[in-house]
Amino acid sequence: VPGRPVSPADVPADAVTSSGSGLDPDISPEYARLQTARVAARNHLPVPEVARLVRDHTEGRTLGFLGEPRVNVLELNTALKQLEARR
C-alpha cells in the first residue's frame, strides 16, 4: 500500500537483493505473493487466478528439508502468458 510504513521484517530478503546478473531463476513465495496484485493488474488478469498460479508453481524444500521454498519465475511467467492467451 503506497504511503504505508514498512518494517524490514515485512519485506522478504529477495525483494531487496538479487544476484549480480539480476536474472534470478527463483524467488521466495512471500516475494511472489507481494507482487501478485501488481502482476494481475499489469496483465489484466484476476488476482485469484494469478495467486493460484503462484501456489501451483511454488516448490518445497528439496527432499523435504534442504533449502527454502521457491517459485520458479520462468515457469510462472510461461503460465501467466498461457493464461493471458486463453482470455
N, C-alpha and C positions, 0 to 999 in steps of 0.2 A: 504494500500500500504506500503510495508516494507520501512523503512527509512524516511517516511513522518512524520513530527512533528504532534502530535495530541494535540488538545486543550481539556481540561477536558470537555468543553461544547459539544464536538463532540462525547463523549462516554456516552452511556446510563448507568445509575447508576447500573443496574443489570449486566452489563458487568464486573464490578469490585467488586461486592458484591454478597453474596449468603447466604442462610440460614445456620445454623450450620451443618445440615446434608449434604448440597451440593446437595440435591435432590429436587430442586425447581420444582413444577409441571407446573409453567407458567413462561414465560419470556416476556419482552416487545417486541412489533412488531419491534421497532428500533433495538434491540439486535438481533432478528431473521434475520432481513434484513442484518445486518453486517456479519452474518455467512453464508448467502445463497451461495455465490460463493465457499467458503471452503467446505461446505457440499456437494454441487453439484460435485465438483472435487473429493472429497474423495469417493463418491458413484457412480462415472462415470455417472452422470445424467446431463441433460441440465439445465443450470441456470434458464431459463424462467419457466421450469416445477417446479423446487424447489421453485421459487418465487411465483408461483401460489398456491402451497400447503401452503406456509406461509400465503398468503392472505386468503385462504379458511379456515384456522384454527385459524384465528385471531378473537377473541371475543371482542365485545364492552363493554362499561361500563354497569354494572348491572342496570336495569331499566332506562338506558339511562343517568344516572348521578352519580352512585356510583362506586368508584374505578377507575381503569385505564384500557385501552385496554390491552389485553394479548393474548399470543399464548400458547395453551395447548401443552406442549412438548411431552407428551405421545401420544396424538392423531396425532401430526405431525410426530413423529418417526414411528408410525404404518403406516401412509400414505406413508412415504418415502420407507419403506420396501415393501409395496404393489407395488409401482411404480417400484422399482428395480426388483421385481419378474416378472413383465409384460415385462420387456426389454429383 
